[in-house]
Structure formats: C-alpha cells, structure tokens
Amino acid sequence: MSERAAPFHCPYCGDEDLRPHEAGHGAWECASCNRAFQLKFLGLLSQGLKPNNVGGDGI
C-alpha cells in the first residue's frame, strides 16, 4: 500500500513550501503565509458520479 498523498499547494496563498504540522494526521503548515490547515476525506457521495444533464444546447 502506498503512502497518503500530500497537498501540492497551499489553499490560501498557492505556495509550494508545505511541511507536516505537529497537530497530527492531515495537518500541514505553509512556510510562505505562516498558516496551518488540515485536510480531511469526508467520504463518498451516495449518488456517485452522474452525468451533468442540466439542459442547454450541446456543443
């Protein structure tokens, strides 16, 4: 089994200088904007993937 994926960019400033945060699993800190954030997988949607047939003209 592979390791969990790490974020590539800070969601606040977009910088790539990210490090694991001491708060625990899924917590990251950005050295550029000095913010800490946490990523969490919430689960799968019950309806799954469905085509977006809202209407309108096809291209």
N, C-alpha and C positions, 0 to 999 in steps of 0.2 A: 504494500500500500504506500502511496506517495504522501509527502507532507502537504499540509494545507496551503492554499495559495495565499500569497501576501499581496496587499494593495500596491499598485504601481505609482499612484499619485495621491497627494493629499486632497481630500474632498473640499478643503477650504481655500487653499492657495494654488494647488496644482503642482507643487514642487515634488521632487522625487526623493528627497532626503528624509526617508522614514526609518524609524527604528522601533523595535518592540517596546511597549510601555510596561512598567512594573505592575500595573493594575491586574494583569493576568491575560488569559486567553482572549485573543481577538483585539487586544488593546494596542494602539500604535501612537507614536508621537512624531510630530513633524519638527525638524530642527530649524526649518526656514521660518515658519509663522508661530512657532512655540505653542502649538495646540496639540491636545491629546484627544483621540477619538477611539471608538470601539466599533468593530464590525461584528454583525451577528446574523446568522442564517435563520430566517423565521420559519421556513418550511415550504412545501409545495402548495400551489393553489389547487383547490378542489376541482375546478373546471378544467384544469390542464391547459394545453395550448389549443386555441381555436382560431380559425381564420377571422380576420377583421372585415366582415361584410357589413359595414355600416351603410353603404349605399354610395351614390355618386357615380360619375362616369368612369369607366375603366380607361386605362391609358393604353 
